[in-house]
Amino acid sequence: MEQQSANPLISFLPLILIFVVFYFLLIKPQQKQKKEHEGMLKALAKNDEVVTSGGIHGTVINVKDTSVVLRIDDNTKVEVEKYAIAFTTKKRTGDEK
């Protein structure tokens, strides 16, 4: 009896399907989240309330090229790199103090 050789495409089909599933469930959402985070960092403006990746809550008082200056208390200012900003909590319309 002759054995029929399997089509190479059929043997790679499970690997192709796994890659497609990984792309749509893991890779694409992560790319979208990264793009949204970069957009948020570009849109940072004075008086935005932010939280850093270290958990520090503060208000943006100055935006520089690669960093921002945050007011975390009345007389306490901290300069952090932009990439350390995790998210904004809300935008203020004006300085309320």
Backbone torsions as a table, in degrees:
resi	resn	phi	psi	omega
1	MET	NA	142.7	177.3
2	GLU	-94.6	137.0	174.8
3	GLN	-93.3	134.1	178.9
4	GLN	-84.4	132.8	178.0
5	SER	-78.3	139.0	-178.6
6	ALA	-73.5	146.7	176.8
7	ASN	-63.5	129.5	-178.8
8	PRO	-58.7	-32.7	179.5
9	LEU	-64.3	-38.8	179.9
10	ILE	-67.9	-34.4	179.6
11	SER	-71.3	-26.8	178.3
12	PHE	-92.8	-5.8	-178.0
13	LEU	-56.1	-44.8	178.3
14	PRO	-60.8	-39.6	178.3
15	LEU	-65.7	-39.6	178.4
16	ILE	-64.3	-43.2	179.1
17	LEU	-63.8	-40.5	178.0
18	ILE	-62.6	-42.8	178.6
19	PHE	-62.6	-42.7	179.6
20	VAL	-61.9	-43.6	179.0
21	VAL	-63.2	-45.7	178.0
22	PHE	-60.5	-39.8	-179.2
23	TYR	-61.7	-49.7	-175.6
24	PHE	-77.4	-25.3	-179.0
25	LEU	-95.0	-25.8	-175.3
26	LEU	-120.6	-53.4	-170.7
27	ILE	-72.0	-51.6	-177.0
28	LYS	-62.0	-46.8	177.6
29	PRO	-61.9	-35.6	179.2
30	GLN	-67.7	-39.2	177.0
31	GLN	-64.6	-39.8	178.9
32	LYS	-64.5	-42.7	179.7
33	GLN	-64.6	-40.4	178.8
34	LYS	-63.9	-41.7	179.3
35	LYS	-64.3	-41.9	178.2
36	GLU	-63.9	-40.2	179.9
37	HIS	-65.5	-42.2	177.7
38	GLU	-63.3	-39.4	176.6
39	GLY	-63.8	-40.0	177.5
40	MET	-63.7	-41.1	179.4
41	LEU	-65.8	-37.8	178.8
42	LYS	-68.1	-29.5	-176.8
43	ALA	-89.8	2.5	179.3
44	LEU	-59.0	136.5	-179.4
45	ALA	-140.8	166.7	178.8
46	LYS	-57.4	141.3	178.4
47	ASN	76.9	5.5	172.4
48	ASP	-73.4	136.7	175.5
49	GLU	-93.2	127.7	-173.4
50	VAL	-131.1	164.7	173.3
51	VAL	-126.6	130.3	178.7
52	THR	-82.2	168.6	178.4
53	SER	-67.4	-17.2	176.0
54	GLY	-88.0	-3.0	177.0
55	GLY	94.2	9.0	179.9
56	ILE	-83.8	126.9	176.6
57	HIS	-93.8	135.6	179.4
58	GLY	-160.1	173.0	178.2
59	THR	-114.3	131.1	-179.5
60	VAL	-69.4	126.3	175.9
61	ILE	-114.6	-15.4	177.6
62	ASN	-156.7	133.6	177.9
63	VAL	-111.0	124.2	177.6
64	LYS	-110.3	-176.0	-178.2
65	ASP	-60.2	-52.6	-175.8
66	THR	-116.4	-1.1	-177.6
67	SER	-141.9	168.9	175.0
68	VAL	-133.8	150.8	175.2
69	VAL	-102.6	125.2	-178.8
70	LEU	-110.4	141.1	170.2
71	ARG	-97.7	116.7	-178.7
72	ILE	-105.5	-10.6	174.3
73	ASP	-156.6	177.1	-175.5
74	ASP	-54.0	-46.4	-177.3
75	ASN	-117.1	24.6	-177.7
76	THR	-122.4	119.9	178.0
77	LYS	-121.1	141.4	-179.7
78	VAL	-133.3	136.2	174.8
79	GLU	-101.6	125.7	179.8
80	VAL	-128.1	155.6	175.8
81	GLU	-68.8	148.0	-179.0
82	LYS	-59.4	-38.4	-177.1
83	TYR	-65.3	-14.1	178.7
84	ALA	-82.2	-7.6	177.6
85	ILE	-78.9	118.5	-178.0
86	ALA	-81.5	-48.2	-179.9
87	PHE	-164.0	164.3	175.0
88	THR	-99.0	142.2	179.6
89	THR	-91.5	-40.0	174.9
90	LYS	-169.0	161.4	176.8
91	LYS	-102.0	134.3	176.7
92	ARG	-90.0	148.3	178.5
93	THR	-84.8	-26.5	180.0
94	GLY	-165.6	170.8	179.1
95	ASP	-76.7	120.5	-173.7
96	GLU	-91.6	2.8	-177.1
97	LYS	-98.9	NA	NA
